[in-house]
Amino acid sequence: MNIYIHPVLNEREVNYLTQQLPANATCHFNDGSNEFKRAKDADIAIGNIPTDWINDMPCLTTILLDSVGTDNFNGYDWPENRHITVCNLQGFFSAPVAEEIVANVLSIYRQLPTLQTAKALGAWEKDAIRFTKRLVGEADILILGYGSIGKQAAKLFEAFGATILCFDTTDMEVNGKAGLIEAVAHCDILISTIPATDTTHNLLDCEVFNKMRAGGMVVNVGRGQVVNEDDLVEKALADSTFTACLDVTKQEPLPTHSPLWTTPNIHLTQHTGGGCGNENTKKIDVYVKQIHRLFNGEPLQNCVSFERITMQ
């Protein structure tokens, strides 16, 4: 069985993967050149391969994504005469992204960026900063999208004593944007983990931002398409007490001319929220388990239904 690995791995990671695979598995690794010839005979493809390769991969039966999102497959017309199973990393990033959310909120509430600026200027601003700090335990937090990441973040924030509200995809379908606007009026912090769909495109705009309480904070770790970035910049420039922390943006890498870089109360973490030092090793553990399930004739886990998630 031929396995193509699209993510570029280092030598240690390559050895870690190959040592755990069945003896009759042959691996073909992407060396960074993204050459199709390495993938063309694969039965299993690991990673988010270009969709224009799929029709020319006659043996391909399984794609094991290295993400939760399926963005690069949106709108793809799957071959009708073949069955290709696609599995994502559902739940894989819950812990690191939830910690990233908490880190962002704590950073802002405890005024760490302001203190870093004071340090860079050599300015002792103790009392000017001390009495502007806030407690996360006193915050009302609205989580938009209550999947595995949202639930893990809620668990962490509840340990601080924060009040957690949620507005999930069902609430969005039933109550729409009007329901969201009503909900944000009662929150200090809005955390978005909701998928990008036709319904959620540019969902978070001035209409939403302006309904939040004074000193409101928005954290987006879901999809950049959910935030109207022009409106976000407008709100941030007009209200110095408003803060946004974005792990995702509409365009990545973010263009150098984007005002998101220069707006002081907008903070960027450059889609690193799911990261950790052994991220690839942990992913390999998932791939190995899936491949062994295939070899043993067992059903795969986290299979994606593209009919269900169209436009995510």
N, C-alpha and C positions, 0 to 999 in steps of 0.2 A: 504494500500500500504506500502510495506517495503522499507526502505531507509537505505543503509549501508554507513557510513561515514568513509573513510579510513584515512584521515589526523587526527592526534591526536590533539584534542581540549581540552582546559582547561574548567573548570566548567562554567565560565562566558560565554564562546563562545558556549558551549553546550546549555545553557539556551537561549541564544540569537537566536540560530537556531531553537530550538524546539518550542519556543513561537510564531514563525511566520509561522509555517507549518500548513497545513490543519489538521482538527481534526482527520481524519482517517489515518493519516500518522504515521507509527511506525518506530522509529529510532533505529539502532544498531550501536554502536560506537566502533571503534578500540581503545583499551586501551594501544596500543603500542606493544601488543603481536603478532599482524598480524595473528590472528587466522581465518582460513577460515570459521569456523562454524558461525561466526558472519555475514558473507556476503552471505552465500549460498542461502538464500531465498529472497534476495533483488530483487526488481523490478528496483530500481534506485541505482546506485553506485556513490558515490561522491569521487573523487580522482583517482590517477593513480594506480589502482589495478593491482596485478600480472596477466599477461595474462593466466597463467596456471590455474587460477580459473574459467575463463569464461565458458568453456564447462560444468562445474559442477554447474552452476548457471542458472537453467532452466527458471526462471522467469525474468531474467535480460533483460530489454529493452532499458535502457538508462545509459550511463556513462557520468558524468559531471567531466571533468578533473580539477585538481587544478594547471594547467600549460597551457602555450601556446603550448609548444613543445609536441610531441607525441612519443618521442624516445623509450619508453618502449614497444610500439606497433609495432615498425618497424619489418617488416617481419612476423608479426603474421598472421596466416591462419584463418581468421574469419569463424565461422560456416556458411555453405551455406544454411541451413534450417531455419535460424533465422535472424531477422533484429534487429540489435542493433545500436541505434543512439549514436554517440560520439560527445560531444561538448567541446570545449576548452575555454580558457580565453583570446581569441583574443582581443588585445587592452588594457587588464587589467593592464599590467606592463609598458605601454608606458611612463607615467609621471615619475615614480620613476627611471626607467632605463635611460631615457633621462637626468634626473638630475644627475644620477651617472656618465654618460659620461661627462657632463659639469664639474662636480666636479673633475674628474680625470684630464681633460685637464687643468683646472684652477690650480690645485695643482702643476702640472709639469711646466706649463708656468710661474707661480709665485714663483717657487722654494721652495715650502713648505717642501718637503722631505729633501732638503739640509739644510734648516733652522732648521728643527727638529734635524738633525744630529749635527749641530753646537751647538744647545742648550744642547744636551746630552753630548757633549764634553766640555761644558762651554767655547766655543770659540766665540769671537766677530768677525764675518766675514763680517761685513756690506758691505764694498765696493767690496769685492771679489764676493759677491752674488748679490748686487743691480744691477750691470750692466750686469748680465746674464739673467735677467728677460725678458719675452716676453709678447706681447699683443695678446690675442686671436682674437681681432678685426682685426689684420693684417694677420691672418692665412688663407690659402686656405685649406678647409676641404673636403675630399672625403668620402662620406657615401656609403659604400658597402652594398646593401640591403636597399631599400627605402620603407619599410612598415611603420606601425604606430609608431614604436620606432624611426626609421630614420627620419621620418617627424617631430616628436616632437622635436628631438634633433636639427634638422635644424632650426626650429622655434626659439629655445633658442639661438643658436649660431648667428643667423641673428641679434638678439638684440644687440650683441656685435659688429656687423659690419663685421663679418667674411664672406668670400666668400664660398658658398656651392656648391659643385659638387656632383653628385650622379651617381652610377653605380648599377643598380638594376638587378633583376633576368633576365629580358628581355635582358638587355645589355650583361649579361653573356652568355645567349643562342646565341645571334647574333654575338657578338664580341669575346667571349671566353677570355682566360687568356691573350692573346696578347693585347686585348682591355683594360683590367685592367692594365696591365703593362704600357701602354701608358698613361692611366689616372693618375696613381700614380706618374708619373714623374712630374706632375704639382701640387702636394699637399704637405702640411706640416704635415697634420694629416690624418690618415686613420682610419675610424671607421667601424668596421664590425658588422653588424646585420644580415647577410645573413644566411639562413638555411644550415644545413649540408646535402649534397647530394653526389652522386658519383662524380659530376662535381666539387663541392667545397671542397672535401676532400684534406687537405694539400695545399689548394689554395695559402695561404699566406706563401711564402717561401723566401729563400734568393734572388731569382730572382725578387720578388716583393719588398722586403725590400731594396735591393741595388739600385733600381730605384727611390726611394723616395729622396726628397731634403735633404740636410744636416740638421741634427738636427730633423729628422723625428720622428713621434710618431705614434704608433699603439694602438688602443683601441679595444678590442674584447669583446662584450657583447652578441654575438649570440650563436655560438656553438664552443666548443673547437676543434672539428674535423677539422675546417676550417684552423687552424694554424698548420704549421709544427713546432713543439716546439723545435726540435733539431736545425733547421735553425734559429729560433728566438733567442735561446741562443747564437748560433755562431755569429749572427749579433750583439747582445747586448754586447758580450765580445770584439768583434773587434772594435766597434764604441761606445765610451763613450757618444757621443752626441745623440745617438739613444735611445728612450724610448718606453717601451710597458706597457700597463695597461690591465690586463686580469681579467675579472670577471668570465670567464669560462675556463676550461682546459679539456683536453681529458679524464683524469681520475679524478674523484671526489669521495671521498676526494683525494687531491693530495698526492702521496706517499712522505714520508719523505726524500727519496733519490733524489727526482727530483731537477735538477739544477735550476729550476724556483724559488725555495725558496731562493737561495743564489746569484743569479745574480743581482747586485745592481740596475741596471736600468730597471729591470722588476718588476712591482708592481702587487700584487695580492689582489683582493677584495673578493675572495672565494664565488662566486655566490650569493652575497648578494645584487646585484644591484637592484633587484625588490622589496626589502624589505622596510617595514615601520611598525611602532608600531601597527597599526590597520589593518595590512594586512589580517589577518584571518577574521576579521569582515567584511571587504570589500568583500572578497570572498564569505562569507556567504550570503551577500546581493544578489550576482549574482546567487548563488544556489537557494535561495528562489524564486527569480523571475522566474527562469527556471522551478522549480517544480510547481509553480502556473500556469505557461503556460501549463504544461503537464496536470494538473488537469482540466484546462479549455478547453482542446482540441485545444490549440493554437500552432502554429509551434515554435520549439525551435530556439534559436539564436546560432550563431557560431558553426554550425554543421561542422564536419570534414569529408572531402572526402579523404579516404585513397588511392584511385586510383590516386588522384591528387598529393598527397604529399609523395608518396612512397620514402623511404630512407631519409626522413627528420628527 
